[in-house]
Structures are given as C-alpha cells and as structure tokens.
Amino acid sequence: MAQLMVRNVPDELVRALKQRAAKRNRSAEQEHREILKVALQGPRRRRLAEVLASMPNVGEDRDFAREQADSRG
C-alpha cells in the first residue's frame, strides 16, 4: 500500500481530526483514511425504489390529468 504524507496542516484541523477519531474509537490515521475514502468514492447509487419512496405525496393522479387542447383552428 502507498503512504501519504500531508504537510502544513493547521493545528486546529489536526485537533478536530483527533477528536473525531476519538469519538469513533479510531486512531487519527485510521480516521484520515476513512475521510479520504468517503470523500473520493463518490455518492452512493440509490435504488429506484428508494428514490420513488423518498418523493413527497403531492396529490392524486387526477390532479395531474392533462387536458388536451383542441388543435383545430
């Protein structure tokens, strides 16, 4: 595995990383790996059923009925 060294990290950022790691019972190094993994793997692809279930109920089907305009002049 490759190693990564990050330089010139502000002290407050290092403190925040260590606090976050401690809350999750991890080392700062392990927490750093997890943060990078989540940030770089991209969004999780959701199943269609999840997307449909998350849509709000905004009315009945008849509320969205299309009225056909008469195209005759």
mmCIF file of the N, C-alpha and C atoms, coordinates in Angstrom:
data_MODEL
# 
_entry.id   MODEL 
# 
loop_
_atom_site.group_PDB 
_atom_site.id 
_atom_site.type_symbol 
_atom_site.label_atom_id 
_atom_site.label_alt_id 
_atom_site.label_comp_id 
_atom_site.label_asym_id 
_atom_site.label_entity_id 
_atom_site.label_seq_id 
_atom_site.pdbx_PDB_ins_code 
_atom_site.Cartn_x 
_atom_site.Cartn_y 
_atom_site.Cartn_z 
_atom_site.occupancy 
_atom_site.B_iso_or_equiv 
_atom_site.pdbx_formal_charge 
_atom_site.auth_seq_id 
_atom_site.auth_comp_id 
_atom_site.auth_asym_id 
_atom_site.auth_atom_id 
_atom_site.pdbx_PDB_model_num 
ATOM 1   N N  . MET A 1 1  ? 0.835   -1.186 0.000   1.00 0.00 ? 1  MET A N  1 
ATOM 2   C CA . MET A 1 1  ? 0.000   0.000  0.000   1.00 0.00 ? 1  MET A CA 1 
ATOM 3   C C  . MET A 1 1  ? 0.874   1.242  0.000   1.00 0.00 ? 1  MET A C  1 
ATOM 4   N N  . ALA A 1 2  ? 0.366   2.259  -0.628  1.00 0.00 ? 2  ALA A N  1 
ATOM 5   C CA . ALA A 1 2  ? 1.076   3.533  -0.680  1.00 0.00 ? 2  ALA A CA 1 
ATOM 6   C C  . ALA A 1 2  ? 0.921   4.291  0.628   1.00 0.00 ? 2  ALA A C  1 
ATOM 7   N N  . GLN A 1 3  ? 1.854   5.189  0.866   1.00 0.00 ? 3  GLN A N  1 
ATOM 8   C CA . GLN A 1 3  ? 1.782   6.056  2.036   1.00 0.00 ? 3  GLN A CA 1 
ATOM 9   C C  . GLN A 1 3  ? 1.556   7.478  1.558   1.00 0.00 ? 3  GLN A C  1 
ATOM 10  N N  . LEU A 1 4  ? 0.892   8.248  2.389   1.00 0.00 ? 4  LEU A N  1 
ATOM 11  C CA . LEU A 1 4  ? 0.578   9.626  2.044   1.00 0.00 ? 4  LEU A CA 1 
ATOM 12  C C  . LEU A 1 4  ? 0.987   10.515 3.211   1.00 0.00 ? 4  LEU A C  1 
ATOM 13  N N  . MET A 1 5  ? 1.768   11.536 2.928   1.00 0.00 ? 5  MET A N  1 
ATOM 14  C CA . MET A 1 5  ? 2.165   12.475 3.972   1.00 0.00 ? 5  MET A CA 1 
ATOM 15  C C  . MET A 1 5  ? 1.533   13.827 3.630   1.00 0.00 ? 5  MET A C  1 
ATOM 16  N N  . VAL A 1 6  ? 0.874   14.403 4.605   1.00 0.00 ? 6  VAL A N  1 
ATOM 17  C CA . VAL A 1 6  ? 0.231   15.704 4.407   1.00 0.00 ? 6  VAL A CA 1 
ATOM 18  C C  . VAL A 1 6  ? 0.962   16.711 5.277   1.00 0.00 ? 6  VAL A C  1 
ATOM 19  N N  . ARG A 1 7  ? 1.480   17.757 4.662   1.00 0.00 ? 7  ARG A N  1 
ATOM 20  C CA . ARG A 1 7  ? 2.246   18.767 5.400   1.00 0.00 ? 7  ARG A CA 1 
ATOM 21  C C  . ARG A 1 7  ? 1.447   20.050 5.541   1.00 0.00 ? 7  ARG A C  1 
ATOM 22  N N  . ASN A 1 8  ? 1.891   20.850 6.483   1.00 0.00 ? 8  ASN A N  1 
ATOM 23  C CA . ASN A 1 8  ? 1.331   22.195 6.710   1.00 0.00 ? 8  ASN A CA 1 
ATOM 24  C C  . ASN A 1 8  ? -0.160  22.169 6.998   1.00 0.00 ? 8  ASN A C  1 
ATOM 25  N N  . VAL A 1 9  ? -0.579  21.220 7.799   1.00 0.00 ? 9  VAL A N  1 
ATOM 26  C CA . VAL A 1 9  ? -1.975  21.125 8.217   1.00 0.00 ? 9  VAL A CA 1 
ATOM 27  C C  . VAL A 1 9  ? -2.133  21.997 9.467   1.00 0.00 ? 9  VAL A C  1 
ATOM 28  N N  . PRO A 1 10 ? -3.110  22.901 9.464   1.00 0.00 ? 10 PRO A N  1 
ATOM 29  C CA . PRO A 1 10 ? -3.299  23.769 10.632  1.00 0.00 ? 10 PRO A CA 1 
ATOM 30  C C  . PRO A 1 10 ? -3.568  22.955 11.901  1.00 0.00 ? 10 PRO A C  1 
ATOM 31  N N  . ASP A 1 11 ? -3.055  23.463 13.021  1.00 0.00 ? 11 ASP A N  1 
ATOM 32  C CA . ASP A 1 11 ? -3.197  22.758 14.300  1.00 0.00 ? 11 ASP A CA 1 
ATOM 33  C C  . ASP A 1 11 ? -4.655  22.487 14.647  1.00 0.00 ? 11 ASP A C  1 
ATOM 34  N N  . GLU A 1 12 ? -5.546  23.445 14.385  1.00 0.00 ? 12 GLU A N  1 
ATOM 35  C CA . GLU A 1 12 ? -6.960  23.248 14.726  1.00 0.00 ? 12 GLU A CA 1 
ATOM 36  C C  . GLU A 1 12 ? -7.585  22.117 13.910  1.00 0.00 ? 12 GLU A C  1 
ATOM 37  N N  . LEU A 1 13 ? -7.107  21.918 12.696  1.00 0.00 ? 13 LEU A N  1 
ATOM 38  C CA . LEU A 1 13 ? -7.600  20.823 11.866  1.00 0.00 ? 13 LEU A CA 1 
ATOM 39  C C  . LEU A 1 13 ? -7.119  19.474 12.409  1.00 0.00 ? 13 LEU A C  1 
ATOM 40  N N  . VAL A 1 14 ? -5.888  19.442 12.848  1.00 0.00 ? 14 VAL A N  1 
ATOM 41  C CA . VAL A 1 14 ? -5.342  18.214 13.436  1.00 0.00 ? 14 VAL A CA 1 
ATOM 42  C C  . VAL A 1 14 ? -6.103  17.873 14.723  1.00 0.00 ? 14 VAL A C  1 
ATOM 43  N N  . ARG A 1 15 ? -6.375  18.892 15.544  1.00 0.00 ? 15 ARG A N  1 
ATOM 44  C CA . ARG A 1 15 ? -7.151  18.670 16.776  1.00 0.00 ? 15 ARG A CA 1 
ATOM 45  C C  . ARG A 1 15 ? -8.533  18.124 16.450  1.00 0.00 ? 15 ARG A C  1 
ATOM 46  N N  . ALA A 1 16 ? -9.188  18.718 15.445  1.00 0.00 ? 16 ALA A N  1 
ATOM 47  C CA . ALA A 1 16 ? -10.530 18.263 15.055  1.00 0.00 ? 16 ALA A CA 1 
ATOM 48  C C  . ALA A 1 16 ? -10.493 16.817 14.562  1.00 0.00 ? 16 ALA A C  1 
ATOM 49  N N  . LEU A 1 17 ? -9.460  16.471 13.812  1.00 0.00 ? 17 LEU A N  1 
ATOM 50  C CA . LEU A 1 17 ? -9.312  15.098 13.324  1.00 0.00 ? 17 LEU A CA 1 
ATOM 51  C C  . LEU A 1 17 ? -9.144  14.133 14.491  1.00 0.00 ? 17 LEU A C  1 
ATOM 52  N N  . LYS A 1 18 ? -8.314  14.489 15.449  1.00 0.00 ? 18 LYS A N  1 
ATOM 53  C CA . LYS A 1 18 ? -8.082  13.623 16.607  1.00 0.00 ? 18 LYS A CA 1 
ATOM 54  C C  . LYS A 1 18 ? -9.344  13.483 17.448  1.00 0.00 ? 18 LYS A C  1 
ATOM 55  N N  . GLN A 1 19 ? -10.097 14.565 17.606  1.00 0.00 ? 19 GLN A N  1 
ATOM 56  C CA . GLN A 1 19 ? -11.347 14.494 18.369  1.00 0.00 ? 19 GLN A CA 1 
ATOM 57  C C  . GLN A 1 19 ? -12.361 13.599 17.670  1.00 0.00 ? 19 GLN A C  1 
ATOM 58  N N  . ARG A 1 20 ? -12.462 13.771 16.367  1.00 0.00 ? 20 ARG A N  1 
ATOM 59  C CA . ARG A 1 20 ? -13.390 12.946 15.586  1.00 0.00 ? 20 ARG A CA 1 
ATOM 60  C C  . ARG A 1 20 ? -13.004 11.470 15.676  1.00 0.00 ? 20 ARG A C  1 
ATOM 61  N N  . ALA A 1 21 ? -11.718 11.206 15.580  1.00 0.00 ? 21 ALA A N  1 
ATOM 62  C CA . ALA A 1 21 ? -11.222 9.825  15.665  1.00 0.00 ? 21 ALA A CA 1 
ATOM 63  C C  . ALA A 1 21 ? -11.532 9.236  17.037  1.00 0.00 ? 21 ALA A C  1 
ATOM 64  N N  . ALA A 1 22 ? -11.318 10.012 18.077  1.00 0.00 ? 22 ALA A N  1 
ATOM 65  C CA . ALA A 1 22 ? -11.555 9.521  19.440  1.00 0.00 ? 22 ALA A CA 1 
ATOM 66  C C  . ALA A 1 22 ? -13.032 9.184  19.641  1.00 0.00 ? 22 ALA A C  1 
ATOM 67  N N  . LYS A 1 23 ? -13.921 9.980  19.085  1.00 0.00 ? 23 LYS A N  1 
ATOM 68  C CA . LYS A 1 23 ? -15.355 9.718  19.202  1.00 0.00 ? 23 LYS A CA 1 
ATOM 69  C C  . LYS A 1 23 ? -15.741 8.394  18.550  1.00 0.00 ? 23 LYS A C  1 
ATOM 70  N N  . ARG A 1 24 ? -14.972 7.989  17.558  1.00 0.00 ? 24 ARG A N  1 
ATOM 71  C CA . ARG A 1 24 ? -15.267 6.764  16.830  1.00 0.00 ? 24 ARG A CA 1 
ATOM 72  C C  . ARG A 1 24 ? -14.345 5.613  17.232  1.00 0.00 ? 24 ARG A C  1 
ATOM 73  N N  . ASN A 1 25 ? -13.591 5.822  18.306  1.00 0.00 ? 25 ASN A N  1 
ATOM 74  C CA . ASN A 1 25 ? -12.635 4.808  18.785  1.00 0.00 ? 25 ASN A CA 1 
ATOM 75  C C  . ASN A 1 25 ? -11.661 4.369  17.703  1.00 0.00 ? 25 ASN A C  1 
ATOM 76  N N  . ARG A 1 26 ? -11.142 5.345  16.970  1.00 0.00 ? 26 ARG A N  1 
ATOM 77  C CA . ARG A 1 26 ? -10.166 5.062  15.919  1.00 0.00 ? 26 ARG A CA 1 
ATOM 78  C C  . ARG A 1 26 ? -8.917  5.889  16.167  1.00 0.00 ? 26 ARG A C  1 
ATOM 79  N N  . SER A 1 27 ? -7.848  5.498  15.503  1.00 0.00 ? 27 SER A N  1 
ATOM 80  C CA . SER A 1 27 ? -6.649  6.340  15.508  1.00 0.00 ? 27 SER A CA 1 
ATOM 81  C C  . SER A 1 27 ? -6.881  7.491  14.531  1.00 0.00 ? 27 SER A C  1 
ATOM 82  N N  . ALA A 1 28 ? -6.110  8.549  14.682  1.00 0.00 ? 28 ALA A N  1 
ATOM 83  C CA . ALA A 1 28 ? -6.219  9.681  13.754  1.00 0.00 ? 28 ALA A CA 1 
ATOM 84  C C  . ALA A 1 28 ? -5.892  9.215  12.329  1.00 0.00 ? 28 ALA A C  1 
ATOM 85  N N  . GLU A 1 29 ? -4.940  8.323  12.210  1.00 0.00 ? 29 GLU A N  1 
ATOM 86  C CA . GLU A 1 29 ? -4.562  7.803  10.890  1.00 0.00 ? 29 GLU A CA 1 
ATOM 87  C C  . GLU A 1 29 ? -5.715  7.029  10.251  1.00 0.00 ? 29 GLU A C  1 
ATOM 88  N N  . GLN A 1 30 ? -6.370  6.185  11.045  1.00 0.00 ? 30 GLN A N  1 
ATOM 89  C CA . GLN A 1 30 ? -7.500  5.423  10.514  1.00 0.00 ? 30 GLN A CA 1 
ATOM 90  C C  . GLN A 1 30 ? -8.649  6.358  10.139  1.00 0.00 ? 30 GLN A C  1 
ATOM 91  N N  . GLU A 1 31 ? -8.895  7.360  10.962  1.00 0.00 ? 31 GLU A N  1 
ATOM 92  C CA . GLU A 1 31 ? -9.966  8.319  10.662  1.00 0.00 ? 31 GLU A CA 1 
ATOM 93  C C  . GLU A 1 31 ? -9.661  9.083  9.380   1.00 0.00 ? 31 GLU A C  1 
ATOM 94  N N  . HIS A 1 32 ? -8.403  9.448  9.210   1.00 0.00 ? 32 HIS A N  1 
ATOM 95  C CA . HIS A 1 32 ? -7.970  10.140 7.998   1.00 0.00 ? 32 HIS A CA 1 
ATOM 96  C C  . HIS A 1 32 ? -8.236  9.278  6.765   1.00 0.00 ? 32 HIS A C  1 
ATOM 97  N N  . ARG A 1 33 ? -7.918  7.992  6.855   1.00 0.00 ? 33 ARG A N  1 
ATOM 98  C CA . ARG A 1 33 ? -8.184  7.078  5.727   1.00 0.00 ? 33 ARG A CA 1 
ATOM 99  C C  . ARG A 1 33 ? -9.673  7.016  5.413   1.00 0.00 ? 33 ARG A C  1 
ATOM 100 N N  . GLU A 1 34 ? -10.500 6.931  6.464   1.00 0.00 ? 34 GLU A N  1 
ATOM 101 C CA . GLU A 1 34 ? -11.955 6.850  6.263   1.00 0.00 ? 34 GLU A CA 1 
ATOM 102 C C  . GLU A 1 34 ? -12.496 8.126  5.613   1.00 0.00 ? 34 GLU A C  1 
ATOM 103 N N  . ILE A 1 35 ? -12.023 9.265  6.057   1.00 0.00 ? 35 ILE A N  1 
ATOM 104 C CA . ILE A 1 35 ? -12.460 10.547 5.482   1.00 0.00 ? 35 ILE A CA 1 
ATOM 105 C C  . ILE A 1 35 ? -12.105 10.598 3.996   1.00 0.00 ? 35 ILE A C  1 
ATOM 106 N N  . LEU A 1 36 ? -10.884 10.229 3.667   1.00 0.00 ? 36 LEU A N  1 
ATOM 107 C CA . LEU A 1 36 ? -10.465 10.227 2.257   1.00 0.00 ? 36 LEU A CA 1 
ATOM 108 C C  . LEU A 1 36 ? -11.297 9.251  1.428   1.00 0.00 ? 36 LEU A C  1 
ATOM 109 N N  . LYS A 1 37 ? -11.542 8.079  1.978   1.00 0.00 ? 37 LYS A N  1 
ATOM 110 C CA . LYS A 1 37 ? -12.327 7.065  1.261   1.00 0.00 ? 37 LYS A CA 1 
ATOM 111 C C  . LYS A 1 37 ? -13.731 7.577  0.946   1.00 0.00 ? 37 LYS A C  1 
ATOM 112 N N  . VAL A 1 38 ? -14.395 8.123  1.949   1.00 0.00 ? 38 VAL A N  1 
ATOM 113 C CA . VAL A 1 38 ? -15.758 8.635  1.756   1.00 0.00 ? 38 VAL A CA 1 
ATOM 114 C C  . VAL A 1 38 ? -15.762 9.805  0.763   1.00 0.00 ? 38 VAL A C  1 
ATOM 115 N N  . ALA A 1 39 ? -14.792 10.687 0.902   1.00 0.00 ? 39 ALA A N  1 
ATOM 116 C CA . ALA A 1 39 ? -14.738 11.872 0.035   1.00 0.00 ? 39 ALA A CA 1 
ATOM 117 C C  . ALA A 1 39 ? -14.478 11.511 -1.426  1.00 0.00 ? 39 ALA A C  1 
ATOM 118 N N  . LEU A 1 40 ? -13.724 10.459 -1.658  1.00 0.00 ? 40 LEU A N  1 
ATOM 119 C CA . LEU A 1 40 ? -13.307 10.143 -3.030  1.00 0.00 ? 40 LEU A CA 1 
ATOM 120 C C  . LEU A 1 40 ? -14.102 9.045  -3.704  1.00 0.00 ? 40 LEU A C  1 
ATOM 121 N N  . GLN A 1 41 ? -14.889 8.293  -2.968  1.00 0.00 ? 41 GLN A N  1 
ATOM 122 C CA . GLN A 1 41 ? -15.624 7.196  -3.598  1.00 0.00 ? 41 GLN A CA 1 
ATOM 123 C C  . GLN A 1 41 ? -16.860 7.677  -4.339  1.00 0.00 ? 41 GLN A C  1 
ATOM 124 N N  . GLY A 1 42 ? -17.287 8.899  -4.120  1.00 0.00 ? 42 GLY A N  1 
ATOM 125 C CA . GLY A 1 42 ? -18.453 9.426  -4.817  1.00 0.00 ? 42 GLY A CA 1 
ATOM 126 C C  . GLY A 1 42 ? -19.739 9.051  -4.117  1.00 0.00 ? 42 GLY A C  1 
ATOM 127 N N  . PRO A 1 43 ? -20.822 9.606  -4.595  1.00 0.00 ? 43 PRO A N  1 
ATOM 128 C CA . PRO A 1 43 ? -22.104 9.342  -3.936  1.00 0.00 ? 43 PRO A CA 1 
ATOM 129 C C  . PRO A 1 43 ? -22.548 7.896  -4.140  1.00 0.00 ? 43 PRO A C  1 
ATOM 130 N N  . ARG A 1 44 ? -23.239 7.388  -3.137  1.00 0.00 ? 44 ARG A N  1 
ATOM 131 C CA . ARG A 1 44 ? -23.779 6.034  -3.215  1.00 0.00 ? 44 ARG A CA 1 
ATOM 132 C C  . ARG A 1 44 ? -24.940 6.041  -4.200  1.00 0.00 ? 44 ARG A C  1 
ATOM 133 N N  . ARG A 1 45 ? -24.977 5.082  -5.056  1.00 0.00 ? 45 ARG A N  1 
ATOM 134 C CA . ARG A 1 45 ? -26.059 4.983  -6.033  1.00 0.00 ? 45 ARG A CA 1 
ATOM 135 C C  . ARG A 1 45 ? -27.296 4.417  -5.353  1.00 0.00 ? 45 ARG A C  1 
ATOM 136 N N  . ARG A 1 46 ? -28.407 5.127  -5.470  1.00 0.00 ? 46 ARG A N  1 
ATOM 137 C CA . ARG A 1 46 ? -29.644 4.704  -4.821  1.00 0.00 ? 46 ARG A CA 1 
ATOM 138 C C  . ARG A 1 46 ? -30.490 3.870  -5.771  1.00 0.00 ? 46 ARG A C  1 
ATOM 139 N N  . ARG A 1 47 ? -31.203 2.899  -5.194  1.00 0.00 ? 47 ARG A N  1 
ATOM 140 C CA . ARG A 1 47 ? -32.110 2.080  -5.995  1.00 0.00 ? 47 ARG A CA 1 
ATOM 141 C C  . ARG A 1 47 ? -33.322 2.913  -6.371  1.00 0.00 ? 47 ARG A C  1 
ATOM 142 N N  . LEU A 1 48 ? -33.946 2.584  -7.486  1.00 0.00 ? 48 LEU A N  1 
ATOM 143 C CA . LEU A 1 48 ? -35.118 3.311  -7.955  1.00 0.00 ? 48 LEU A CA 1 
ATOM 144 C C  . LEU A 1 48 ? -36.215 3.311  -6.898  1.00 0.00 ? 48 LEU A C  1 
ATOM 145 N N  . ALA A 1 49 ? -36.404 2.194  -6.218  1.00 0.00 ? 49 ALA A N  1 
ATOM 146 C CA . ALA A 1 49 ? -37.436 2.102  -5.186  1.00 0.00 ? 49 ALA A CA 1 
ATOM 147 C C  . ALA A 1 49 ? -37.186 3.114  -4.068  1.00 0.00 ? 49 ALA A C  1 
ATOM 148 N N  . GLU A 1 50 ? -35.915 3.325  -3.704  1.00 0.00 ? 50 GLU A N  1 
ATOM 149 C CA . GLU A 1 50 ? -35.583 4.317  -2.675  1.00 0.00 ? 50 GLU A CA 1 
ATOM 150 C C  . GLU A 1 50 ? -35.915 5.725  -3.143  1.00 0.00 ? 50 GLU A C  1 
ATOM 151 N N  . VAL A 1 51 ? -35.577 6.014  -4.395  1.00 0.00 ? 51 VAL A N  1 
ATOM 152 C CA . VAL A 1 51 ? -35.848 7.342  -4.944  1.00 0.00 ? 51 VAL A CA 1 
ATOM 153 C C  . VAL A 1 51 ? -37.345 7.595  -4.978  1.00 0.00 ? 51 VAL A C  1 
ATOM 154 N N  . LEU A 1 52 ? -38.103 6.627  -5.465  1.00 0.00 ? 52 LEU A N  1 
ATOM 155 C CA . LEU A 1 52 ? -39.557 6.797  -5.545  1.00 0.00 ? 52 LEU A CA 1 
ATOM 156 C C  . LEU A 1 52 ? -40.176 6.940  -4.154  1.00 0.00 ? 52 LEU A C  1 
ATOM 157 N N  . ALA A 1 53 ? -39.696 6.160  -3.200  1.00 0.00 ? 53 ALA A N  1 
ATOM 158 C CA . ALA A 1 53 ? -40.238 6.223  -1.838  1.00 0.00 ? 53 ALA A CA 1 
ATOM 159 C C  . ALA A 1 53 ? -39.928 7.551  -1.168  1.00 0.00 ? 53 ALA A C  1 
ATOM 160 N N  . SER A 1 54 ? -38.870 8.217  -1.581  1.00 0.00 ? 54 SER A N  1 
ATOM 161 C CA . SER A 1 54 ? -38.497 9.488  -0.963  1.00 0.00 ? 54 SER A CA 1 
ATOM 162 C C  . SER A 1 54 ? -39.254 10.682 -1.534  1.00 0.00 ? 54 SER A C  1 
ATOM 163 N N  . MET A 1 55 ? -39.987 10.463 -2.618  1.00 0.00 ? 55 MET A N  1 
ATOM 164 C CA . MET A 1 55 ? -40.741 11.563 -3.221  1.00 0.00 ? 55 MET A CA 1 
ATOM 165 C C  . MET A 1 55 ? -41.955 11.895 -2.353  1.00 0.00 ? 55 MET A C  1 
ATOM 166 N N  . PRO A 1 56 ? -42.203 13.193 -2.151  1.00 0.00 ? 56 PRO A N  1 
ATOM 167 C CA . PRO A 1 56 ? -43.356 13.559 -1.319  1.00 0.00 ? 56 PRO A CA 1 
ATOM 168 C C  . PRO A 1 56 ? -44.672 13.290 -2.032  1.00 0.00 ? 56 PRO A C  1 
ATOM 169 N N  . ASN A 1 57 ? -45.718 13.038 -1.258  1.00 0.00 ? 57 ASN A N  1 
ATOM 170 C CA . ASN A 1 57 ? -47.049 12.843 -1.807  1.00 0.00 ? 57 ASN A CA 1 
ATOM 171 C C  . ASN A 1 57 ? -47.632 14.235 -2.042  1.00 0.00 ? 57 ASN A C  1 
ATOM 172 N N  . VAL A 1 58 ? -47.835 14.608 -3.279  1.00 0.00 ? 58 VAL A N  1 
ATOM 173 C CA . VAL A 1 58 ? -48.296 15.969 -3.586  1.00 0.00 ? 58 VAL A CA 1 
ATOM 174 C C  . VAL A 1 58 ? -49.678 15.996 -4.215  1.00 0.00 ? 58 VAL A C  1 
ATOM 175 N N  . GLY A 1 59 ? -50.388 14.912 -4.204  1.00 0.00 ? 59 GLY A N  1 
ATOM 176 C CA . GLY A 1 59 ? -51.738 14.915 -4.743  1.00 0.00 ? 59 GLY A CA 1 
ATOM 177 C C  . GLY A 1 59 ? -52.132 13.593 -5.346  1.00 0.00 ? 59 GLY A C  1 
ATOM 178 N N  . GLU A 1 60 ? -53.339 13.581 -5.854  1.00 0.00 ? 60 GLU A N  1 
ATOM 179 C CA . GLU A 1 60 ? -53.885 12.389 -6.506  1.00 0.00 ? 60 GLU A CA 1 
ATOM 180 C C  . GLU A 1 60 ? -53.516 12.425 -7.985  1.00 0.00 ? 60 GLU A C  1 
ATOM 181 N N  . ASP A 1 61 ? -53.563 11.262 -8.626  1.00 0.00 ? 61 ASP A N  1 
ATOM 182 C CA . ASP A 1 61 ? -53.253 11.199 -10.053 1.00 0.00 ? 61 ASP A CA 1 
ATOM 183 C C  . ASP A 1 61 ? -54.149 12.129 -10.862 1.00 0.00 ? 61 ASP A C  1 
ATOM 184 N N  . ARG A 1 62 ? -55.407 12.224 -10.473 1.00 0.00 ? 62 ARG A N  1 
ATOM 185 C CA . ARG A 1 62 ? -56.341 13.063 -11.242 1.00 0.00 ? 62 ARG A CA 1 
ATOM 186 C C  . ARG A 1 62 ? -55.962 14.549 -11.164 1.00 0.00 ? 62 ARG A C  1 
ATOM 187 N N  . ASP A 1 63 ? -55.216 14.936 -10.134 1.00 0.00 ? 63 ASP A N  1 
ATOM 188 C CA . ASP A 1 63 ? -54.761 16.328 -10.016 1.00 0.00 ? 63 ASP A CA 1 
ATOM 189 C C  . ASP A 1 63 ? -53.793 16.700 -11.129 1.00 0.00 ? 63 ASP A C  1 
ATOM 190 N N  . PHE A 1 64 ? -53.220 15.701 -11.740 1.00 0.00 ? 64 PHE A N  1 
ATOM 191 C CA . PHE A 1 64 ? -52.211 15.948 -12.769 1.00 0.00 ? 64 PHE A CA 1 
ATOM 192 C C  . PHE A 1 64 ? -52.690 15.543 -14.161 1.00 0.00 ? 64 PHE A C  1 
ATOM 193 N N  . ALA A 1 65 ? -53.984 15.372 -14.311 1.00 0.00 ? 65 ALA A N  1 
ATOM 194 C CA . ALA A 1 65 ? -54.539 14.988 -15.619 1.00 0.00 ? 65 ALA A CA 1 
ATOM 195 C C  . ALA A 1 65 ? -54.302 16.115 -16.611 1.00 0.00 ? 65 ALA A C  1 
ATOM 196 N N  . ARG A 1 66 ? -53.919 15.728 -17.794 1.00 0.00 ? 66 ARG A N  1 
ATOM 197 C CA . ARG A 1 66 ? -53.650 16.705 -18.851 1.00 0.00 ? 66 ARG A CA 1 
ATOM 198 C C  . ARG A 1 66 ? -54.894 16.911 -19.680 1.00 0.00 ? 66 ARG A C  1 
ATOM 199 N N  . GLU A 1 67 ? -55.245 18.127 -19.888 1.00 0.00 ? 67 GLU A N  1 
ATOM 200 C CA . GLU A 1 67 ? -56.382 18.419 -20.758 1.00 0.00 ? 67 GLU A CA 1 
ATOM 201 C C  . GLU A 1 67 ? -55.839 18.642 -22.157 1.00 0.00 ? 67 GLU A C  1 
ATOM 202 N N  . GLN A 1 68 ? -56.425 17.935 -23.102 1.00 0.00 ? 68 GLN A N  1 
ATOM 203 C CA . GLN A 1 68 ? -55.973 18.028 -24.480 1.00 0.00 ? 68 GLN A CA 1 
ATOM 204 C C  . GLN A 1 68 ? -56.543 19.297 -25.102 1.00 0.00 ? 68 GLN A C  1 
ATOM 205 N N  . ALA A 1 69 ? -55.681 20.148 -25.605 1.00 0.00 ? 69 ALA A N  1 
ATOM 206 C CA . ALA A 1 69 ? -56.142 21.363 -26.287 1.00 0.00 ? 69 ALA A CA 1 
ATOM 207 C C  . ALA A 1 69 ? -56.579 20.990 -27.700 1.00 0.00 ? 69 ALA A C  1 
ATOM 208 N N  . ASP A 1 70 ? -57.651 21.566 -28.131 1.00 0.00 ? 70 ASP A N  1 
ATOM 209 C CA . ASP A 1 70 ? -58.143 21.315 -29.473 1.00 0.00 ? 70 ASP A CA 1 
ATOM 210 C C  . ASP A 1 70 ? -57.260 22.056 -30.461 1.00 0.00 ? 70 ASP A C  1 
ATOM 211 N N  . SER A 1 71 ? -56.572 21.326 -31.327 1.00 0.00 ? 71 SER A N  1 
ATOM 212 C CA . SER A 1 71 ? -55.627 21.950 -32.259 1.00 0.00 ? 71 SER A CA 1 
ATOM 213 C C  . SER A 1 71 ? -56.312 22.428 -33.527 1.00 0.00 ? 71 SER A C  1 
ATOM 214 N N  . ARG A 1 72 ? -57.615 22.196 -33.649 1.00 0.00 ? 72 ARG A N  1 
ATOM 215 C CA . ARG A 1 72 ? -58.341 22.674 -34.849 1.00 0.00 ? 72 ARG A CA 1 
ATOM 216 C C  . ARG A 1 72 ? -58.650 24.148 -34.696 1.00 0.00 ? 72 ARG A C  1 
ATOM 217 N N  . GLY A 1 73 ? -58.429 24.888 -35.739 1.00 0.00 ? 73 GLY A N  1 
ATOM 218 C CA . GLY A 1 73 ? -58.496 26.305 -35.784 1.00 0.00 ? 73 GLY A CA 1 
ATOM 219 C C  . GLY A 1 73 ? -59.768 26.944 -35.610 1.00 0.00 ? 73 GLY A C  1 
# 
